[in-house]
Amino acid sequence: MTITEVFAPAKVNLSLHVTGRRADGYHLLDSLVAFASIGDRLQLSQAEALSLTVSGLFADGVPEDSRNLVWRAAEGADWRGHIGLEKSLPHGAGIGGGSSDAGAVLNAFRSQGHTVPEALALSLGADVPVCMHASAARMRGIGEKITPIPLPKLPALLVNPGVEVPTGAVFSGLASRENDPMPAEVPLFDGVADCAGWLGAQRNDLEPAAIAAAPQIERVLSDLRASRAALLARMSGSGSTCFAIYPTLKAAHFAAYEIGAEHPEWWCVATELS
């Protein structure tokens, strides 16, 4: 039996500007997205019927049926077989776990010669197209406009306080849906500090509404900003995962140790974003 191994990296919104809302209710976004060196892993094996099993640190609560984006991606691509999903990323956490899983298997289906309809990725969620790209990009519109962006490797710490934040509740709590986009051009960055400095002038427009829904996010951001050598701290996506950027990976690991020791119940992982 042929088994295909697939890696689904964590997606991090380095910025997320909400720039409008269409008549059909979809929000318009302008987001700089990067991907981590950590993520979920999947195994695909051919079989007569579609099946899915979930294991790993964050398997609890992850559906193994059509409620899972991976299952829906397989159905949409008319793929049949068994999918084993090892969940290393917290779900409902603003780092695109389910979307990245779906994007990764869609890429795998294509590599196996299966037809993946162009509209399928976006129908599964706004983050799925950029997760199929799986490297730094600017995401605009409702997620369908993807522009690759060269970024330096960004040493980072991801922290999640163990609180799920419903995306719908965050968007409904927005103070404004008509906000400025990012600058027209993303510059070429001269290293990590230059990139972090530019990002400091950008925003995550969902952050205030997410903090209102889950006040623990504010504590995470406070701890990240207070950590030694942190260049920038921000929430990713609709929360509750937050990230900080550091000048070196060693500094990110040191911050992970300090914050993890103080909050052993939090998920703290040093990584690189690119």
Sequence and secondary structure as in RCSB ss.txt:
>XXXX:A:sequence
MTITEVFAPAKVNLSLHVTGRRADGYHLLDSLVAFASIGDRLQLSQAEALSLTVSGLFADGVPEDSRNLVWRAAE
GADWRGHIGLEKSLPHGAGIGGGSSDAGAVLNAFRSQGHTVPEALALSLGADVPVCMHASAARMRGIGEKITPIP
LPKLPALLVNPGVEVPTGAVFSGLASRENDPMPAEVPLFDGVADCAGWLGAQRNDLEPAAIAAAPQIERVLSDLR
ASRAALLARMSGSGSTCFAIYPTLKAAHFAAYEIGAEHPEWWCVATELS
>XXXX:A:secstr
  EEEEEEEEEEEEEEEEEEE TTS EEEEEEEEEEEEEEEEEEEE SS EEEEESTT TT  SSTTSHHHHHHH
HTT  EEEEEE  S SSSSS HHHHHHHHHHHHHHHTT    TTHHHHH TTHHHHHH SSEEEEETTTEEEE  
   EEEEEEE S    HHHHHHT S S      SS    SSHHHHHHHHTTS BTTHHHHHHH THHHHHHHHHH
HSTT  EEEE TTSS EEEE SSHHHHHHHHHHHHHH TTSEEEEEEE 
